[in-house]
Amino acid sequence: MALWNRLAESARTVRGRLAAKRNELRGGAFRDASMAMCALVAAADGTIDPAERRRVAQLIEHDQVLRVFPAGELRGRFEGWLDRLTTDFDLNRAEALREVAKAARRPAEARAVVRIGIAVGAADGYFDAAELVVVREVCHLLDLPLHEFGL
């Protein structure tokens, strides 16, 4: 239960932290990495249901940081990743992780990508084990400490 409390607290603070970094997060690498991250979390259990698509669509529409990008463009990139993951999950999961890894060059972008993943995972009030595994894997990939995100 303590893990859930830490994750819930982390998810509540995500938007505030990301909003503070909004001006630093305007590049194409961040845009692409964040949409790949959203798709990875949404497809974490190997399936993609309509509720997960809606959660990400709402995040795209309402998140202060992501608002700097055209919503239609973000949705297109997210849906493109979902289509690819549906076609060949293992191959395209590796591709999505490579896209996310590009954010490692800029620490603020890397942290924001992880926080967006946490926000997507916790959007339904339940951060399931498969989503947690993806976020932890991305933290390792980006060389970010798990404890920084309450993971």
Salt bridges, closest charged atoms under 4 A:
GLU9 OE1 - ARG12 NH2 2.94
GLU24 OE2 - LYS21 NZ 3.70
ASP32 OD1 - ARG31 NE 2.81
ASP32 OD1 - ARG77 NH1 3.09
GLU61 OE2 - ARG75 NH1 2.38
ASP63 OD1 - ARG15 NE 3.83
GLU73 OE2 - ARG31 NH1 2.97
GLU73 OE2 - ARG77 NE 3.60
GLU79 OE1 - ARG53 NH1 2.12
GLU95 OE2 - ARG98 NH2 2.40
GLU99 OE1 - LYS102 NZ 3.55
GLU109 OE2 - ARG106 NH1 3.30
ASP124 OD2 - ARG55 NH1 3.15
GLU131 OE2 - ARG55 NH2 3.35
GLU137 OE1 - ARG93 NH2 2.36
GLU148 OE2 - ARG111 NE 2.52
GLU148 OE2 - ARG115 NH2 3.68
